[in-house]
Structure formats: C-alpha cells, structure tokens
Amino acid sequence: MADLLIRLRWHHGGIFVNDPNPRYKGGRVNVISQVGLDKLSVIELSEYIKDLGYAAIKRVYYKNENGDFRKIWTDSIVLEITNGVKGGDTIDFYVSYVVDTAVCIEGEGNARVIVDNEGVGGLDANNEANVDVEGVA
C-alpha cells in the first residue's frame, strides 16, 4: 500500500494570546509538502522544528476539530492527530519557543503581553492559553 502524503503547516515565531479565546498571533507560516503519514512521529516533528531554525522550543500544539489547542508530547497523540487524515490533507502545528530575554509587546489600549525566558505564550496544564497580560480589566 502506498504511503499517504500530507502537508504540515507550521505556525512559528508568534505568541499565544487570549482575546478572549486562545489564538496564535503573528509569526510566520511554513508549509512542508509530501510528508509520509505513516512515518510521522514526535521525533520527526522535532526534526522539522530544527529545520525551521529553532534549537529549543517550549511546546508544540495542534488545533483539534473543536478549535482547541492541544499539546503534542507522545507518538500516541500524533496518531490521534492523524486518525482520519486523507492524502493531500494539511495539519496545522503551532510552536511555542524559548526566548533568552524578557520582551514586552504593546497591544491595543493599555494591554501588554509579557514574554520571558519561560517561553512565548503557551498553554497551561489544562491545555488552556496562558499568557501574562497587563492593563486589561
């Protein structure tokens, strides 16, 4: 049986924000085509991330069918993601990466997103967006 080929769309260089729902803001998008579905694993995903230029990342997420961001850390989750995928489909991945110094990103009004060496944005243990926002009532 021939391997199913899919596309991986990588969202990286941005941040996770709550406004009011979690979303990935900014950054870049790279698409990798002709990826063999039966060879997809956490190790292979980490190699793609290295190819995007990241030596260290905090976490990788995908957006499930309900629109929720889910953390990827095992091959069983990769299998869950690929269940039902057809040849030619695209899977979106979102990278939360590590930064070396604190950065303050100004938003609308008095809102500021604080990014520190714990990573950029991210989701908490319940897979919910978790960023520090100052000046929002």
Secondary structure, 3 states (H helix, E strand, C coil): CCCCEEEEEEEECCEEEECCCEEEECCEEEEEEEEEHHHCCHHHHHHHHHHCCCCCEEEEEEECCCCCEEECCCHHHHHHHHCCCCCCCEEEEEEEECCCCCEEEECCCCCEEEEECCECCCECCCCCECCEEECCC
